[in-house]
């Protein structure tokens, strides 16, 4: 019986539970102060007593952006720069306007996930998944070289070379 007790005490002494993790980057209330000296997962926090309703409001997403540019689209971002109240919440959004035959060049967001909501047409219950490189450069039928050259802001000779890899 004494040996069981000694083993039990030994296990308690040597087996301890440790829990550790990074603190959550999210905060309930941290209006951005772009001129503040201290950074807390983004911009410094404005004194809560100085927060105003305008820190949580943005007007402009209802207005279409100009699509008269080389790619025929306009991205209007809304993030902490436009709405200081989003600071430390990990939230941003954007409006994308397209001209006929306009494109949104292939891109990634290294620190975020992108979800698109299409307001007019092009929606699906089961959209599937497409690998960008295969779909862009290895599609059958092929995407027109002049469209790819415009998207990647290069020439058709470069596009021909990339497509030859697929």
N, C-alpha and C positions, 0 to 999 in steps of 0.2 A: 504494500500500500504506500509506503514511504517513497519507493522508487517511482511510482506513478505520479505522486505529488511533485517530486523533483523534476521529472520530465515535463510536467505541466508548467511549472514555474519557469523552467528553461525555455520552453516554447513561447511563453508570454514575454519573456525578457528579450528574446532574439527576433521574434516576428512582430513587427509593428506595422501599422498601416499608415502610409503617407499619401496624401492627395495633394496634387499641385496642378495648376493650370494658369494660363494667361488670364488676366482680368478681361472682362468683356469690353470691347472698344465702344460699345453703345452706352450712351448716357441719356437720361430723361430730358435734360434741358441744358443746352450749351450753344447759345447763339454765337455765331462766328464774329470775332473781332479781328479783322485782317491786319490791324496795326498793333495788336497785342504782342508782348514779348515771349509768352510761354505757349508752346504748342501742346495740345492734348488731342492726339489722334486726328489731327487736322489743324484748324486754326485755333487760336486762343479763344477762350470763352469770354464773352462780354459779361459785365456785371449783370446779374439777373434782374436787378431793379431798373436797368437801362433798356431792357428788351421792349420792343414795340410790336404792334400788330403787323407792321410792314416787314418785319423780320421773318414772317411766316407766310408771305404772300408774293405771288409773281403774276403779272399780267402780261400776256404776249403769246401764249401758246395757241390762241385762237387766230393769230395772224399768219398767213402763209409766208414762207421765206422765199427769197429770190432764187430761182433755179437757173438763171442765165450765167452759167459758169461751165468750165470744160466737162464736168461730169453730169450736169443736168439735175443736181439735187442740192438741197440745203438742209443741213442739220442745225437745229436750234436747241442747244443744250440748256438744261435747267438743273443746276447743282448748287452747292454751297455758295458759289460766287453770285448766283442770282437770288437765292433764298438762304440767308444766313442761318435761319432756324434749322436747316438740315444738317448743320455741323455735327459731326460724330455719329450720325444716325446711319450712315452707309447707304444713303438713298440719293439717286439722281435719275433723271429722265431726259428724254429728248423728243422733239418733233422732227420728222423727216418729210420734206416735201419733194416730190419728183415731177420733173417735166416729162412730156411724152418721150420715151426712150431714154430717160435719165437713169442713172445707176447710183448705187451706194457701193463704192469699191470694197472688195473683200478686206476685212479688217478683224482685229481681235481687241478685247478689253482685258489687259493683263491683270487687273485688280478687281474685276467685276464679272457679272453674268448679264447677258443681254436678253431681254424678253421683248418681242415686238407685238404690238396690237395694231392690226390693219383696220383702219376705219372704213375704207371703201374697197370692197371686193377682196379676192385672193385669200380667203380664210379656209380652214379645213379642220375637220374633227381629228384627223390623223395625219399630221404634216410630214412625218418621216424624218430621216437624218441623211444628210449628204456630206461626204468628205469634200471640202472645198477644192483642194488641188486636183483631185480626180474629176470632179464635176466641171471645173473651169477649163482645165487643159486637156483632159482626156475624154470629154463628152462625145457622144455619137448620136446625132450629127454634131459636128464641131461648132463651137461658138465662133462667130465671125471674128477674124483676126483684127479688123479695124476697131471693133467694139472692145476686145481685150486690150489692144494697144491704148485706147482711150482710158479704159479703167485703170490700167497700171502706169499710165503716163509714160509710155515707151513707144518703140516703133514695131511694126509688124515683123521685121526680121528677128527681133528678140523673142516675140511671141512664137514664131515658127520654131525657133531653137528650143524653147521650153516645151512646146507641144510634142516635139520629137522624142522627149523623154518619156512620154506616156504612150 
